Amino acid sequence: MSALLTPATEAELAETVADAAASHTRLRIRGGGTRSVIGQAIETDATLSTDRLTGITLYEPGSLNMVVRAGTPL
């Protein structure tokens, strides 16, 4: 079974990806868990989950713009 990586901040995410690249760790990125077989690597060493990367970082209702973190359910 592969490791489950769950960064909670953008800094943790960047560090996790950098560490994986440096150690040649193959990552499977998991968002909401839908369509999990599309684009899936054949073999991975760890799963990087965006579940804890949640929240709205920008909301401008007048211009209909919103920026959310990767794990934010819509």
C-alpha positions in Angstrom: 0.0 0.0 0.0 1.3 3.4 -0.9 1.8 6.3 1.5 -1.0 8.9 1.8 0.3 12.5 1.8 -2.2 15.2 3.1 -0.6 18.7 3.1 -2.8 21.3 4.8 -1.1 24.5 3.4 0.3 25.6 0.1 3.8 25.6 1.7 3.4 22.0 2.8 2.1 21.1 -0.7 5.2 22.7 -2.3 7.5 21.0 0.1 5.8 17.6 -0.4 6.1 17.9 -4.2 9.7 19.1 -4.0 10.6 16.2 -1.7 8.9 13.7 -4.0 10.7 15.1 -7.1 14.1 15.0 -5.3 13.6 11.4 -4.2 12.0 10.3 -7.5 8.8 9.3 -5.7 5.9 8.8 -8.2 2.8 10.6 -7.0 -0.8 10.0 -7.7 -2.8 13.2 -7.2 -6.2 12.7 -5.6 -8.8 15.5 -5.5 -12.4 14.8 -4.7 -12.1 11.1 -5.6 -14.2 11.3 -8.7 -13.0 9.9 -12.0 -10.0 8.4 -10.2 -9.1 6.1 -13.0 -8.7 8.8 -15.7 -5.1 9.6 -16.2 -3.9 7.4 -13.4 -0.3 6.3 -13.5 0.2 2.6 -13.8 2.4 2.5 -10.7 2.9 5.1 -8.0 4.7 5.3 -4.7 2.4 7.7 -2.8 -1.0 9.4 -3.1 -1.1 13.2 -2.7 -4.5 14.2 -1.4 -5.9 17.7 -1.7 -8.6 17.0 0.9 -7.1 19.4 3.5 -6.4 22.2 1.1 -9.7 23.9 1.4 -11.1 27.4 1.5 -12.0 30.5 -0.6 -9.0 32.8 -1.1 -10.8 35.4 -3.2 -14.4 36.3 -3.8 -15.6 39.1 -6.0 -19.3 38.7 -6.5 -19.5 41.9 -8.7 -17.2 40.4 -11.3 -18.3 36.8 -10.7 -14.8 35.7 -9.7 -13.8 33.3 -7.0 -10.5 31.6 -6.2 -10.6 28.4 -4.1 -7.9 26.0 -2.9 -7.5 22.7 -4.6 -9.5 20.6 -2.1 -12.5 22.9 -1.8 -15.8 21.1 -2.7 -17.8 23.1 -5.2 
